[in-house]
Amino acid sequence: MEMTGAQIAIEELKAGGIDIAFGIPGGTIMPFYDELLKANFTHILTRHEQGATHMADGYARVSGKVAVVVATSGPGATNLITGLLTAQMDSVPLIAITGQVPTPMIGTDAFQEADIYGCSIPVTKYNWLVKDVREIQGVIREAIRVAATGRPGPVLVDIPKDIQTARAEYNPHAPTAGALPAVRQMPGPEAEGIEKLIEALERAERPVILAGAGIVKAGAAAALTQFARHAQIPVINTLLGLGGFPGTDPLFLGMPGMHGTAYANFALCECDLLINLGARFDDRVTGKVSSFCPRAVIAHVDIDAAEIGKRVRTHIPVLGDVRDVLRVLNQQVKPAERRSWLEQVESWKRDYPLQYGWDGSIKPQYVVEQIQEITGGEAMVSTGVGQHQMWAAQFLRFNEPRRFVSSGGLGTMGFGLPASIGAKFGRPDKESWLIDGDGSFAMTLVELATAAMYNVPIRAVILNNGFLGMVRQWQELFFGKRYSHSHYPKNPDFARIAEGYGVKGFSVRDVDQVRGVLEQAADHDGPVVMDFHVSPEENVWPMVPAGAGNDEMQLAPPSPELAR
Ligand SMILES: Cc1ncc(C[n+]2csc(CCOP(=O)(O)OP(=O)(O)O)c2C)c(N)n1
């Protein structure tokens, strides 16, 4: 039957299992929006396109589904860039649908014309400018496939207004494969690499697993847990891998690298075999590459061939889906004991635990510990970027994947609030918490209006230190305490701002009130903002200085108040 381009696009999204989009309308996307209203399709109207992209991103991370964000041309479309790059760096499947000026006007500097196709090339996995209505069906179908398959990522489809209203024949069953650049088909995992890995494991006395986001995306968490327990190998999770292995398992060593646990970094320095499962050897993980795992044979399993050997010399490359690889390993690897290595690891855990001082002020780490106790590791927790993000990663314990939502690769401040809203739409059965910094929160707090409008029960915790804390920490340690423009001596009253948006707000300055406020918030049936005025000059420890090796990690300086 004949349909308009806008109708076809929506039909194909629905056929791909997509039934929700986040966005803001405008001139060039109005035909698409008009059809959305008629279609059985949920749309969340946000206050800023960046917020819409992070919401879609949060939705995708917790649900594992492809998410959609919609914007008009020009400033609507360019407002997506930060969100698209955030998703690209963290391999999140996202489709951006943007309106474009009508095709005859492209290239004339028409009102609100922007070359979003060109702008989005470096921040997406693939993108299209649709110039013929007959292409829409194939493009949308391919967009879903490209976003979700192989290493997932964001794509963008730019549709001129006249193409949205033009008509074409639509047959939902029409085969469209082959019409457009196909996603490379992943071969099965190479047997040779796996064999070498098994041999190396049989020889190894001190093996360690480094498990990244690939474990989460491949749905391989259960297979990883089985493997690690069966072969008795300690597991380190990257920031985005957290929850890919149970945080309460005795084999769990926490996060590696710049703000990793001391025992994870000791294990990396001492291991004789490192098994990287779906982690991309980010510089925040490796520190100085030349002193990364100096005694180890390095095996790397990854779905993206471009990642293998990109930063770290790899002795045993294994290209493939990490879940398939783990299936083979679980069949073939013999059980092991490794008593002395595990005892060594245990003693590091005992001697160098995560800790913080105690001086009567509200310690940010204490707030995170209380959130952990209240949620029991079951809730979804989103974060901004900065010290609070690192404390959340250090002190929370996730027992399941897709619970921790954080911008790792790009480190996008302002990500947390919209992501926590999107997460609640992605998994309405789970609680959605936000741990944010005052700087990060202020960047996108306008989305409180969205939380209020849809009554999304997010629990937003601001660890308010009145500083761009992570910047201040670097200035303290590496710039002679010269706090150049990292201080907010006059922060707004976030609780009252929340109330202005119709959101319940708490302002907390007394440590004795922390637990009670968190409990009240947990019971509230709408969105809540809790502004905790925390110890302003608290630092994140341990720390590997930028450019240093993990063996140069600094532990917390000795402190008389280090009582906890
Ligand atoms: C959009 C953006 N701008 C700047 C930065 C650089 N940056 C990284 S951490 C940080 C400070 C974060 O402050 P806040 O959100 O208050 O968290 P805190 O470190 O105090 O916990 C800054 C400015 C960034 N990551 N993202």
The ligand as a Tripos MOL2 file, in Angstrom:
@<TRIPOS>MOLECULE
LIG
   26    27     1     0     0
SMALL
NO_CHARGES

@<TRIPOS>ATOM
      1 C1         30.8220   18.2590   29.5670 C.3       1 LIG1
      2 C2         32.0960   18.1980   30.3450 C.ar      1 LIG1
      3 N1         32.7820   19.3310   30.5930 N.ar      1 LIG1
      4 C3         33.9410   19.2770   31.2960 C.ar      1 LIG1
      5 C4         34.4340   18.0920   31.7560 C.ar      1 LIG1
      6 C5         35.7420   18.0520   32.5490 C.3       1 LIG1
      7 N2         35.4930   17.5770   33.9150 N.ar      1 LIG1
      8 C6         35.6830   16.2840   34.3060 C.ar      1 LIG1
      9 S1         35.2680   16.0000   35.8750 S.2       1 LIG1
     10 C7         34.8300   17.6020   36.1240 C.ar      1 LIG1
     11 C8         34.3030   18.0690   37.4450 C.3       1 LIG1
     12 C9         33.0010   17.4180   37.7900 C.3       1 LIG1
     13 O1         32.4000   18.1210   38.8360 O.3       1 LIG1
     14 P1         31.0990   17.5930   39.5560 P.3       1 LIG1
     15 O2         30.0920   17.1730   38.5420 O.co2     1 LIG1
     16 O3         30.6550   18.6140   40.5330 O.co2     1 LIG1
     17 O4         31.5560   16.2610   40.2580 O.3       1 LIG1
     18 P2         32.6490   16.0280   41.4160 P.3       1 LIG1
     19 O5         33.9520   15.7660   40.7290 O.co2     1 LIG1
     20 O6         32.6960   17.2480   42.2800 O.co2     1 LIG1
     21 O7         32.1370   14.8180   42.1220 O.co2     1 LIG1
     22 C10        35.0370   18.3490   34.9550 C.ar      1 LIG1
     23 C11        34.7780   19.8160   34.8280 C.3       1 LIG1
     24 C12        33.6860   16.9310   31.4500 C.ar      1 LIG1
     25 N3         34.0880   15.7060   31.8080 N.pl3     1 LIG1
     26 N4         32.5170   17.0150   30.7630 N.ar      1 LIG1
@<TRIPOS>BOND
     1     1     2 1
     2     2     3 ar
     3     2    26 ar
     4     3     4 ar
     5     4     5 ar
     6     5     6 1
     7     5    24 ar
     8     6     7 1
     9     7     8 ar
    10     7    22 ar
    11     8     9 ar
    12     9    10 ar
    13    10    11 1
    14    10    22 ar
    15    11    12 1
    16    12    13 1
    17    13    14 1
    18    14    15 2
    19    14    16 1
    20    14    17 1
    21    17    18 1
    22    18    19 2
    23    18    20 1
    24    18    21 1
    25    22    23 1
    26    24    25 1
    27    24    26 ar
@<TRIPOS>SUBSTRUCTURE
     1 LIG1         1 GROUP 0 **** ****
